[in-house]
Amino acid sequence: MEGRYALQASSCSCVRMGMKSSYAGRGITNTKFDALVGDLLTTLNKYKVGECEQSML
């Protein structure tokens, strides 16, 4: 699934935004993006960020 999610400050819900248009021409490959997500999840887990908050990303 392709998309970028932004947290709405008032609730635990998400807004979907197009990722291709946001990052077009920046040289971000799927491999690079997957590595970023892996690092982010490792950090979130290290600092015990809740599942609800993690699912917003």
C-alpha positions as a printed Julia matrix, in Angstrom:
57×3 Matrix{Float64}:
  0.0    0.0    0.0
  1.39   3.34  -0.94
  0.83   6.37   1.17
  2.18   8.71   3.79
  0.27   9.23   6.99
  0.09  12.34   9.12
 -1.2   12.37  12.67
 -4.22  14.52  13.31
 -3.52  16.33  16.58
 -7.03  15.89  17.97
 -7.39  12.11  17.69
 -5.8    8.74  16.97
 -6.75   8.83  13.3
 -4.73   9.28  10.13
 -4.91  11.21   6.89
 -3.57   9.56   3.74
 -1.43  11.6    1.38
  0.08  10.5   -1.95
  3.68   9.44  -1.56
  4.7    9.29  -5.21
  3.84  12.93  -5.78
  5.45  13.99  -2.49
  8.8   12.33  -3.21
  8.96  12.26  -7.02
 12.44  12.94  -8.38
 14.22  12.64  -5.02
 15.92   9.31  -5.7
 14.18   7.45  -2.89
 13.98   3.78  -3.82
 11.78   1.15  -2.2
 14.91  -0.35  -0.63
 15.94   2.97   0.91
 12.42   3.63   2.16
 12.14   0.13   3.68
 15.46   0.67   5.48
 14.19   3.97   6.88
 10.99   2.31   8.13
 13.01  -0.48   9.75
 15.2    2.03  11.59
 12.17   4.04  12.65
 10.38   0.97  14.05
 13.51  -0.1   15.94
 13.71   3.33  17.56
  9.99   3.46  18.36
 10.18   0.05  20.01
 13.33   1.01  21.94
 11.5    3.96  23.48
  8.31   1.93  24.04
  6.07   4.02  21.78
  2.56   2.55  21.82
  1.07   0.53  18.97
 -1.63   3.13  18.29
  0.99   5.84  17.82
  3.18   3.54  15.71
  0.26   2.66  13.44
 -0.15   6.35  12.64
  3.16   6.44  10.8
